[in-house]
Amino acid sequence: MMAMGQGSDSAEGVASFREKRRPNFQMRVSRDMPDFYPWWQNREFS
């Protein structure tokens, strides 16, 4: 939450709420995830 809370969509969400308008989110999961994502290691299953 800390990493995503510092992004532009966080500020847009607050601004749109205060201005009583629909948000215009620009961030996308496909390109804007934090550097540490994914944090798990893939396992090999037999």
Secondary structure, 3 states (H helix, E strand, C coil): CHHHHCCHHHHHHHHHHHCCCCCCCCCCHHHHCCCCCCCCCCCCCC
